[in-house]
Amino acid sequence: MLALTEKHTVTLVIAGARYRMTSDTEESHLRGLADMINERIASLGDKAVQKASPAQLLAVVALGLAEDLSEESRRREELEGRVRNVVTHAIARIDQRLEQDASVEQNAGVQP
């Protein structure tokens, strides 16, 4: 989220309803978020938009966004696990190689 140093008032149109809010976030950022929500509402189709109330439309969009967040969190956790595994194996191989090198150096120093 992009922040300004002072608050300002912005009016956003979401699901056909006007929302006036005061925020320290850049207006363009807020408008971009509102556009994202309106795009999701539009993707529900004309019939849904015409028959559902703004609250119903927002509830459906909120559930979709929550599902997206949940899926992305799952993907992130999976990726973090794979990265952790790769790093752990790499460190183990490095440790093994260092032990081998130390053993070779030690054996070379013992020989006359």
C-alpha positions as semicolon CSV with decimal commas, in nm:
position;residue;x (nm);y (nm);z (nm)
1;M;0,000;0,000;0,000
2;L;0,138;0,340;-0,097
3;A;0,113;0,607;0,170
4;L;0,115;0,985;0,165
5;T;0,200;1,203;0,462
6;E;-0,143;1,361;0,494
7;K;-0,499;1,235;0,468
8;H;-0,734;1,329;0,187
9;T;-1,091;1,245;0,091
10;V;-1,169;1,037;-0,214
11;T;-1,500;0,912;-0,354
12;L;-1,495;0,567;-0,511
13;V;-1,771;0,397;-0,706
14;I;-1,784;0,026;-0,627
15;A;-2,069;-0,201;-0,739
16;G;-2,262;0,106;-0,847
17;A;-2,253;0,261;-0,500
18;R;-2,052;0,569;-0,406
19;Y;-1,816;0,543;-0,109
20;R;-1,655;0,854;0,032
21;M;-1,351;0,785;0,247
22;T;-1,058;0,960;0,405
23;S;-0,722;0,794;0,362
24;D;-0,350;0,858;0,353
25;T;-0,318;0,615;0,061
26;E;-0,265;0,759;-0,286
27;E;-0,592;0,819;-0,466
28;S;-0,469;0,643;-0,781
29;H;-0,392;0,330;-0,577
30;L;-0,739;0,330;-0,421
31;R;-0,900;0,382;-0,762
32;G;-0,699;0,089;-0,898
33;L;-0,827;-0,133;-0,618
34;A;-1,184;-0,016;-0,679
35;D;-1,140;-0,093;-1,050
36;M;-1,021;-0,443;-0,961
37;I;-1,335;-0,501;-0,754
38;N;-1,560;-0,360;-1,028
39;E;-1,392;-0,586;-1,286
40;R;-1,466;-0,888;-1,068
41;I;-1,826;-0,776;-1,034
42;A;-1,855;-0,732;-1,411
43;S;-1,715;-1,084;-1,460
44;L;-2,017;-1,220;-1,269
45;G;-2,229;-1,133;-1,572
46;D;-2,502;-0,885;-1,653
47;K;-2,779;-1,095;-1,498
48;A;-2,606;-1,111;-1,160
49;V;-2,521;-0,741;-1,168
50;Q;-2,881;-0,647;-1,250
51;K;-3,051;-0,873;-0,994
52;A;-2,813;-0,863;-0,696
53;S;-2,777;-0,580;-0,450
54;P;-2,439;-0,405;-0,413
55;A;-2,396;-0,584;-0,079
56;Q;-2,456;-0,924;-0,241
57;L;-2,214;-0,845;-0,522
58;L;-1,951;-0,731;-0,274
59;A;-2,000;-1,046;-0,068
60;V;-1,939;-1,265;-0,373
61;V;-1,632;-1,064;-0,469
62;A;-1,503;-1,074;-0,108
63;L;-1,538;-1,453;-0,107
64;G;-1,351;-1,473;-0,437
65;L;-1,074;-1,251;-0,307
66;A;-1,052;-1,456;0,013
67;E;-1,025;-1,774;-0,195
68;D;-0,751;-1,618;-0,407
69;L;-0,563;-1,510;-0,094
70;S;-0,596;-1,857;0,056
71;E;-0,466;-2,020;-0,263
72;E;-0,174;-1,779;-0,291
73;S;-0,086;-1,839;0,075
74;R;-0,088;-2,214;0,011
75;R;0,135;-2,170;-0,295
76;R;0,374;-1,946;-0,102
77;E;0,399;-2,198;0,183
78;E;0,461;-2,478;-0,067
79;L;0,730;-2,277;-0,242
80;E;0,893;-2,182;0,089
81;G;0,902;-2,552;0,182
82;R;1,068;-2,646;-0,147
83;V;1,321;-2,363;-0,113
84;R;1,394;-2,464;0,247
85;N;1,450;-2,824;0,130
86;V;1,685;-2,719;-0,152
87;V;1,885;-2,491;0,080
88;T;1,907;-2,761;0,348
89;H;2,039;-3,014;0,095
90;A;2,284;-2,760;-0,048
91;I;2,420;-2,681;0,300
92;A;2,454;-3,054;0,373
93;R;2,651;-3,105;0,049
94;I;2,874;-2,807;0,129
95;D;2,935;-2,939;0,482
96;Q;3,017;-3,283;0,342
97;R;3,260;-3,136;0,091
98;L;3,428;-2,923;0,358
99;E;3,469;-3,232;0,577
100;Q;3,621;-3,423;0,282
101;D;3,860;-3,137;0,205
102;A;3,963;-3,112;0,570
103;S;4,025;-3,488;0,581
104;V;4,239;-3,473;0,265
105;E;4,440;-3,182;0,404
106;Q;4,484;-3,360;0,736
107;N;4,602;-3,680;0,564
108;A;4,840;-3,484;0,344
109;G;4,991;-3,317;0,650
110;V;5,045;-3,652;0,832
111;Q;5,243;-3,812;0,549
112;P;5,623;-3,756;0,551
